[in-house]
Amino acid sequence: MRLFLFSMAITTLLVGCNGHSSKSKLRDQGESVEKIKITDEQLLDSVQKQTFNYFWEGAEPTSGLARERIHLDDIYPTHDKDIITIGGSGFGVMAILVGIERDFITREKGLARLEKAVDFLDNADRFHGAWPHWLTPNGKMTPFSKKDNGGDLVETAFLIEGLLTVKEYFEDGNEREKKLAQRIQKLWEEVEWDWYTKGENVLYWHWSPEYEWDMNFPVGGYNEALIMYILAAASPTHPIKKEVYEQGWARNGAITKDTTFYGLPTILDHYESDASPVGPMFWAHYSFTGLNPKGLKDQYADYWELNRNHTMIQYKYAVDNPKNFKGYGEDLWGLTSSYSINGYAGHRPDRDISVISPTAALSSMPYAPKESMAFLRNLYTKHDTLIGKYGPYDAFSLEENWVLPRYLAIDQGPIPVMIENHRSGLFWMLFMTNKDVIKGLDKLGFSITAPQ
């Protein structure tokens, strides 16, 4: 499955060095870079290689897995420079496959890294088969919050989604590769999805050996956690019943109470507890790094239409630019959860404070290739000081002249993966050939048809 790698010679032209940027500097550098003719393929190669390197060169060395964050200014909260993220590592193992396919690394080196990661995960803390949100380099849980010190089923789902694509990629290979696939199957079978129902028809996000169910977070849709329910139904050893999906995730059909925003139906109810029309863009990415939304339907939604409309609503919002924020338009758009001017925030149209998160548009490449490519070209030719060694910085505001040279794994990870789905469909093909996954989708009443 080797893919042709286009020239990477432009990469050094596209990497900025500074953490903070001035308006005049952004404009002047943009004018000089714009004169260089850069093809779309070269831009895609560049951003994929840079974001892949977050998970390759930037990986936590003991585990080979993804660091929660990398700050090039070397300013971190207490003791978390080497904290390992479970969900981000799910995207990270997929990024390793991008590296192999695009000839950034050899297959042998990629295999060795993935063997190291799986060995670490096999020996790390788990809680009824589910990993915690964070691990330390010695494989021990470290709390995400006071009572979030046990299993995190949503983060585990993102990890399993990635691992299953790795399994499919290697399972017909040589003996080492087959062994890796078998070890991943073992980890997959050890997750006790049904335990996390607490005997009810809903999945709970957390369980702690110290606080048990005190976090009390039953997961209803729609949000980023669709993949958790699909994997729970697909489990060959600890499956949930269809009723858990229908009553828990779909809320007895209430999930279909959609609205219209910028002339497009939202398809599903994006918020159970408030009237926000659409959520942050990562909802269209995390579950769909492996799960192919093309032609995917169930009794509640057409998932391609859901994600396409979500993307175009955000795009149209930026073009409309009701708050007149600097830069917003056809080539600068995309709101999602990310670093923000004051810490971390969930950005979306009704909670817009002028912070653009590059992962929002770039990871939407399959849904809106023209609009996402316009964003990529604008960023890399006119605002290259917003780009560092691991690709675009996590977030920025032209309105406030704000950017920090910092990255988050959960934002960088979907970029190379979703771009690869746009270019080759690699991860959609791998995940959707997994026999357990297909059985789970069938169990929940999904249908898969060829897109028109």
KOLNU-532308 format. One record per residue (C-alpha): residue number from 0; x, y, z; residue in one letter. Coordinates in steps of 0.05 Angstrom, whole numbers. Example, Ala and Ser with C-alpha at 12.3 -4.5 7.8 and 13.67 -1.06 7.14 Angstrom:
// KOLNU-532308
VOKOL   seq     east    north       up   type
VOKOL     0      246      -90      156      A
VOKOL     1      273      -21      143      S
This chain:
// KOLNU-532308
VOKOL   seq     east    north       up   type
VOKOL     0        0        0        0      M
VOKOL     1       59       45      -11      R
VOKOL     2       38      114      -35      L
VOKOL     3       78      163      -76      F
VOKOL     4      111      218      -34      L
VOKOL     5      115      286      -66      F
VOKOL     6      173      333      -55      S
VOKOL     7      183      358       16      M
VOKOL     8      233      412       -4      A
VOKOL     9      185      468       14      I
VOKOL    10      178      446       86      T
VOKOL    11      232      491      113      T
VOKOL    12      199      550       78      L
VOKOL    13      135      537      115      L
VOKOL    14      158      531      186      V
VOKOL    15      156      592      231      G
VOKOL    16      200      598      292      C
VOKOL    17      167      649      336      N
VOKOL    18      114      637      388      G
VOKOL    19       80      705      381      H
VOKOL    20       67      742      316      S
VOKOL    21       54      813      297      S
VOKOL    22        4      834      245      K
VOKOL    23       55      866      199      S
VOKOL    24      102      806      204      K
VOKOL    25       46      758      184      L
VOKOL    26       30      801      124      R
VOKOL    27      102      811      101      D
VOKOL    28      121      738      106      Q
VOKOL    29       57      718       71      G
VOKOL    30       74      762       12      E
VOKOL    31      143      731        3      S
VOKOL    32      121      659       10      V
VOKOL    33       61      668      -35      E
VOKOL    34      106      682      -94      K
VOKOL    35      132      610      -91      I
VOKOL    36       88      563     -130      K
VOKOL    37       67      508      -82      I
VOKOL    38       20      453     -105      T
VOKOL    39      -37      426      -64      D
VOKOL    40       -2      359      -60      E
VOKOL    41       61      391      -32      Q
VOKOL    42       20      428       20      L
VOKOL    43      -15      363       41      L
VOKOL    44       51      327       45      D
VOKOL    45       81      382       88      S
VOKOL    46       24      385      139      V
VOKOL    47       19      310      143      Q
VOKOL    48       93      301      156      K
VOKOL    49       96      356      208      Q
VOKOL    50       36      331      246      T
VOKOL    51       60      259      240      F
VOKOL    52      125      281      273      N
VOKOL    53       87      302      336      Y
VOKOL    54       75      227      346      F
VOKOL    55      143      204      320      W
VOKOL    56      198      252      342      E
VOKOL    57      154      282      396      G
VOKOL    58      130      216      427      A
VOKOL    59      140      200      501      E
VOKOL    60      204      158      496      P
VOKOL    61      189      103      546      T
VOKOL    62      122       83      517      S
VOKOL    63      127      107      445      G
VOKOL    64       58      137      455      L
VOKOL    65       33      208      449      A
VOKOL    66       48      262      499      R
VOKOL    67      -14      299      521      E
VOKOL    68       18      365      499      R
VOKOL    69       82      393      472      I
VOKOL    70       99      466      488      H
VOKOL    71      157      493      448      L
VOKOL    72      162      550      498      D
VOKOL    73      176      496      551      D
VOKOL    74      124      524      598      I
VOKOL    75       81      468      627      Y
VOKOL    76       32      457      683      P
VOKOL    77       62      418      741      T
VOKOL    78       96      353      720      H
VOKOL    79       57      340      657      D
VOKOL    80      110      346      602      K
VOKOL    81      112      271      595      D
VOKOL    82       40      254      611      I
VOKOL    83       14      202      561      I
VOKOL    84      -55      213      531      T
VOKOL    85      -96      151      515      I
VOKOL    86     -144      182      465      G
VOKOL    87      -89      222      432      G
VOKOL    88      -48      158      427      S
VOKOL    89     -105      126      388      G
VOKOL    90      -97      180      335      F
VOKOL    91      -22      173      343      G
VOKOL    92      -17      100      324      V
VOKOL    93      -57      117      262      M
VOKOL    94       -8      173      247      A
VOKOL    95       48      122      248      I
VOKOL    96       13       86      191      L
VOKOL    97       11      152      153      V
VOKOL    98       86      156      163      G
VOKOL    99       95       87      133      I
VOKOL   100       49       99       75      E
VOKOL   101       79      167       58      R
VOKOL   102      151      142       65      D
VOKOL   103      166      187      124      F
VOKOL   104      191      124      159      I
VOKOL   105      203       52      139      T
VOKOL   106      153       -2      153      R
VOKOL   107      204      -36      199      E
VOKOL   108      213       26      241      K
VOKOL   109      138       37      245      G
VOKOL   110      127      -35      266      L
VOKOL   111      180      -30      321      A
VOKOL   112      148       33      349      R
VOKOL   113       79        1      349      L
VOKOL   114      105      -62      383      E
VOKOL   115      134      -18      437      K
VOKOL   116       69       19      446      A
VOKOL   117       27      -44      450      V
VOKOL   118       75      -75      500      D
VOKOL   119       68      -13      544      F
VOKOL   120       -8      -13      539      L
VOKOL   121      -11      -87      556      D
VOKOL   122       26      -74      621      N
VOKOL   123       -5       -6      639      A
VOKOL   124      -60        6      690      D
VOKOL   125     -129      -13      666      R
VOKOL   126     -196      -14      700      F
VOKOL   127     -242      -69      676      H
VOKOL   128     -202      -68      612      G
VOKOL   129     -207        7      601      A
VOKOL   130     -147       53      606      W
VOKOL   131     -148      118      645      P
VOKOL   132     -148      185      611      H
VOKOL   133      -74      195      628      W
VOKOL   134      -15      150      643      L
VOKOL   135       54      165      669      T
VOKOL   136      116      136      634      P
VOKOL   137      117       80      686      N
VOKOL   138       48       57      663      G
VOKOL   139       11       83      723      K
VOKOL   140      -53      122      723      M
VOKOL   141      -48      196      739      T
VOKOL   142     -115      232      754      P
VOKOL   143     -146      276      701      F
VOKOL   144     -186      306      758      S
VOKOL   145     -197      287      830      K
VOKOL   146     -250      233      818      K
VOKOL   147     -228      217      746      D
VOKOL   148     -175      168      769      N
VOKOL   149     -199      103      738      G
VOKOL   150     -224       78      672      G
VOKOL   151     -243      127      617      D
VOKOL   152     -286       91      566      L
VOKOL   153     -288      148      515      V
VOKOL   154     -212      155      512      E
VOKOL   155     -207       80      510      T
VOKOL   156     -253       79      450      A
VOKOL   157     -209      127      412      F
VOKOL   158     -149       84      428      L
VOKOL   159     -183       20      406      I
VOKOL   160     -207       53      342      E
VOKOL   161     -135       68      325      G
VOKOL   162     -108        0      347      L
VOKOL   163     -159      -38      305      L
VOKOL   164     -135       -1      242      T
VOKOL   165      -64      -22      260      V
VOKOL   166      -88      -94      270      K
VOKOL   167     -119      -95      201      E
VOKOL   168      -58      -63      169      Y
VOKOL   169      -10     -116      195      F
VOKOL   170      -51     -180      204      E
VOKOL   171      -33     -210      137      D
VOKOL   172       41     -192      142      G
VOKOL   173      102     -230      167      N
VOKOL   174      104     -268      233      E
VOKOL   175      123     -206      274      R
VOKOL   176       67     -167      243      E
VOKOL   177       16     -222      254      K
VOKOL   178       38     -227      326      K
VOKOL   179       26     -152      335      L
VOKOL   180      -44     -160      306      A
VOKOL   181      -58     -217      354      Q
VOKOL   182      -35     -176      414      R
VOKOL   183      -81     -119      393      I
VOKOL   184     -139     -168      388      Q
VOKOL   185     -125     -190      459      K
VOKOL   186     -126     -118      485      L
VOKOL   187     -191     -105      447      W
VOKOL   188     -224     -167      477      E
VOKOL   189     -204     -148      548      E
VOKOL   190     -243      -83      549      V
VOKOL   191     -306      -95      591      E
VOKOL   192     -353      -48      554      W
VOKOL   193     -414      -80      587      D
VOKOL   194     -386      -65      656      W
VOKOL   195     -392        9      641      Y
VOKOL   196     -467        6      634      T
VOKOL   197     -474       -3      710      K
VOKOL   198     -531      -51      692      G
VOKOL   199     -570        5      657      E
VOKOL   200     -585       19      584      N
VOKOL   201     -531       72      577      V
VOKOL   202     -455       74      577      L
VOKOL   203     -419      113      631      Y
VOKOL   204     -357      152      614      W
VOKOL   205     -318      137      679      H
VOKOL   206     -308       87      734      W
VOKOL   207     -260       93      792      S
VOKOL   208     -238       39      841      P
VOKOL   209     -236       94      894      E
VOKOL   210     -299      135      876      Y
VOKOL   211     -335       82      835      E
VOKOL   212     -391      117      795      W
VOKOL   213     -386      185      830      D
VOKOL   214     -368      221      765      M
VOKOL   215     -438      201      742      N
VOKOL   216     -431      217      668      F
VOKOL   217     -479      175      627      P
VOKOL   218     -463      189      554      V
VOKOL   219     -520      210      509      G
VOKOL   220     -514      236      438      G
VOKOL   221     -499      271      396      Y
VOKOL   222     -425      286      409      N
VOKOL   223     -356      256      397      E
VOKOL   224     -372      189      431      A
VOKOL   225     -410      152      376      L
VOKOL   226     -350      106      366      I
VOKOL   227     -354       84      439      M
VOKOL   228     -424       56      429      Y
VOKOL   229     -406       23      363      I
VOKOL   230     -345      -11      392      L
VOKOL   231     -384      -32      454      A
VOKOL   232     -435      -66      409      A
VOKOL   233     -380      -96      367      A
VOKOL   234     -341     -127      424      S
VOKOL   235     -332     -202      415      P
VOKOL   236     -326     -213      490      T
VOKOL   237     -363     -158      528      H
VOKOL   238     -417     -130      482      P
VOKOL   239     -474      -84      500      I
VOKOL   240     -546      -96      478      K
VOKOL   241     -578      -55      423      K
VOKOL   242     -623      -23      475      E
VOKOL   243     -563       11      506      V
VOKOL   244     -550       47      441      Y
VOKOL   245     -623       64      429      E
VOKOL   246     -640       87      500      Q
VOKOL   247     -572      113      522      G
VOKOL   248     -539      144      461      W
VOKOL   249     -601      160      420      A
VOKOL   250     -642      179      481      R
VOKOL   251     -703      141      457      N
VOKOL   252     -702      179      392      G
VOKOL   253     -694      249      422      A
VOKOL   254     -626      253      387      I
VOKOL   255     -663      267      322      T
VOKOL   256     -691      334      346      K
VOKOL   257     -649      375      297      D
VOKOL   258     -652      447      276      T
VOKOL   259     -631      489      216      T
VOKOL   260     -571      535      218      F
VOKOL   261     -544      575      160      Y
VOKOL   262     -594      541      115      G
VOKOL   263     -571      470      131      L
VOKOL   264     -604      418      176      P
VOKOL   265     -560      396      234      T
VOKOL   266     -590      325      225      I
VOKOL   267     -582      308      299      L
VOKOL   268     -590      345      365      D
VOKOL   269     -519      368      381      H
VOKOL   270     -534      386      453      Y
VOKOL   271     -578      349      501      E
VOKOL   272     -577      404      553      S
VOKOL   273     -577      470      515      D
VOKOL   274     -600      501      450      A
VOKOL   275     -533      507      415      S
VOKOL   276     -544      489      342      P
VOKOL   277     -477      455      329      V
VOKOL   278     -418      431      369      G
VOKOL   279     -343      440      360      P
VOKOL   280     -315      409      296      M
VOKOL   281     -279      352      331      F
VOKOL   282     -346      317      337      W
VOKOL   283     -341      304      262      A
VOKOL   284     -270      277      268      H
VOKOL   285     -256      233      329      Y
VOKOL   286     -307      178      317      S
VOKOL   287     -294      182      242      F
VOKOL   288     -219      174      239      T
VOKOL   289     -234      100      228      G
VOKOL   290     -310       96      221      L
VOKOL   291     -327      114      149      N
VOKOL   292     -387      160      146      P
VOKOL   293     -394      154       70      K
VOKOL   294     -459      116       58      G
VOKOL   295     -466      102      133      L
VOKOL   296     -538      107      158      K
VOKOL   297     -581       83      215      D
VOKOL   298     -651      100      238      Q
VOKOL   299     -627      166      264      Y
VOKOL   300     -580      197      213      A
VOKOL   301     -542      197      147      D
VOKOL   302     -473      206      177      Y
VOKOL   303     -441      235      115      W
VOKOL   304     -495      288      111      E
VOKOL   305     -488      300      186      L
VOKOL   306     -413      314      181      N
VOKOL   307     -416      351      115      R
VOKOL   308     -470      397      141      N
VOKOL   309     -433      408      207      H
VOKOL   310     -371      428      168      T
VOKOL   311     -408      474      120      M
VOKOL   312     -447      508      176      I
VOKOL   313     -381      527      208      Q
VOKOL   314     -353      549      142      Y
VOKOL   315     -414      592      126      K
VOKOL   316     -412      622      195      Y
VOKOL   317     -340      645      184      A
VOKOL   318     -357      674      116      V
VOKOL   319     -416      711      147      D
VOKOL   320     -371      733      204      N
VOKOL   321     -427      764      247      P
VOKOL   322     -377      790      299      K
VOKOL   323     -331      820      246      N
VOKOL   324     -269      784      272      F
VOKOL   325     -205      798      235      K
VOKOL   326     -187      747      181      G
VOKOL   327     -251      706      182      Y
VOKOL   328     -274      685      113      G
VOKOL   329     -270      634       58      E
VOKOL   330     -198      616       74      D
VOKOL   331     -198      625      150      L
VOKOL   332     -250      586      189      W
VOKOL   333     -260      529      238      G
VOKOL   334     -280      528      312      L
VOKOL   335     -268      471      359      T
VOKOL   336     -243      455      430      S
VOKOL   337     -171      476      438      S
VOKOL   338     -124      522      474      Y
VOKOL   339     -153      591      480      S
VOKOL   340     -136      662      500      I
VOKOL   341     -151      644      572      N
VOKOL   342     -132      571      580      G
VOKOL   343     -175      520      543      Y
VOKOL   344     -244      528      514      A
VOKOL   345     -297      495      471      G
VOKOL   346     -304      542      413      H
VOKOL   347     -366      539      368      R
VOKOL   348     -408      591      332      P
VOKOL   349     -450      611      392      D
VOKOL   350     -387      613      435      R
VOKOL   351     -339      647      388      D
VOKOL   352     -285      692      417      I
VOKOL   353     -243      698      353      S
VOKOL   354     -200      636      365      V
VOKOL   355     -188      593      304      I
VOKOL   356     -163      522      315      S
VOKOL   357     -128      495      252      P
VOKOL   358     -149      423      266      T
VOKOL   359     -222      443      255      A
VOKOL   360     -214      459      181      A
VOKOL   361     -155      413      165      L
VOKOL   362     -187      351      195      S
VOKOL   363     -250      367      156      S
VOKOL   364     -213      356       90      M
VOKOL   365     -257      296       70      P
VOKOL   366     -321      335       80      Y
VOKOL   367     -302      401       48      A
VOKOL   368     -238      392        7      P
VOKOL   369     -242      459      -29      K
VOKOL   370     -256      499       34      E
VOKOL   371     -205      461       76      S
VOKOL   372     -151      468       22      M
VOKOL   373     -164      543       19      A
VOKOL   374     -152      546       94      F
VOKOL   375      -88      505       88      L
VOKOL   376      -61      547       31      R
VOKOL   377      -77      612       67      N
VOKOL   378      -44      588      132      L
VOKOL   379       19      563       99      Y
VOKOL   380       30      619       50      T
VOKOL   381        5      680       88      K
VOKOL   382       11      663      161      H
VOKOL   383       72      617      166      D
VOKOL   384       91      645      235      T
VOKOL   385       31      606      261      L
VOKOL   386       67      542      242      I
VOKOL   387      121      505      280      G
VOKOL   388      159      440      276      K
VOKOL   389       97      398      288      Y
VOKOL   390       52      436      241      G
VOKOL   391        2      492      256      P
VOKOL   392        1      513      328      Y
VOKOL   393      -60      491      367      D
VOKOL   394      -99      556      362      A
VOKOL   395      -92      630      346      F
VOKOL   396     -131      695      342      S
VOKOL   397     -115      747      289      L
VOKOL   398     -165      793      323      E
VOKOL   399     -126      791      389      E
VOKOL   400      -58      781      356      N
VOKOL   401      -51      719      400      W
VOKOL   402      -16      653      388      V
VOKOL   403       27      607      431      L
VOKOL   404       77      555      405      P
VOKOL   405       39      498      436      R
VOKOL   406        7      433      413      Y
VOKOL   407      -44      383      438      L
VOKOL   408      -44      310      415      A
VOKOL   409     -119      307      408      I
VOKOL   410     -117      365      359      D
VOKOL   411      -55      347      319      Q
VOKOL   412      -73      273      313      G
VOKOL   413     -135      278      270      P
VOKOL   414     -100      322      219      I
VOKOL   415      -54      271      185      P
VOKOL   416     -107      216      193      V
VOKOL   417     -166      253      164      M
VOKOL   418     -124      282      108      I
VOKOL   419     -103      211       92      E
VOKOL   420     -175      190       90      N
VOKOL   421     -187      246       40      H
VOKOL   422     -127      226       -2      R
VOKOL   423     -131      150       -1      S
VOKOL   424     -187      128       45      G
VOKOL   425     -135       86       82      L
VOKOL   426     -164       86      153      F
VOKOL   427     -236       81      131      W
VOKOL   428     -218       20       90      M
VOKOL   429     -179      -13      146      L
VOKOL   430     -230       -1      201      F
VOKOL   431     -290      -20      159      M
VOKOL   432     -259      -87      141      T
VOKOL   433     -255     -109      213      N
VOKOL   434     -304     -166      222      K
VOKOL   435     -321     -148      294      D
VOKOL   436     -337      -76      274      V
VOKOL   437     -382      -98      217      I
VOKOL   438     -420     -145      264      K
VOKOL   439     -429      -88      313      G
VOKOL   440     -455      -40      261      L
VOKOL   441     -504      -93      236      D
VOKOL   442     -527     -106      307      K
VOKOL   443     -544      -33      318      L
VOKOL   444     -582      -28      252      G
VOKOL   445     -532       10      210      F
VOKOL   446     -532        3      135      S
VOKOL   447     -473       18       89      I
VOKOL   448     -486       37       17      T
VOKOL   449     -439       63      -36      A
VOKOL   450     -441      139      -36      P
VOKOL   451     -470      172      -98      Q
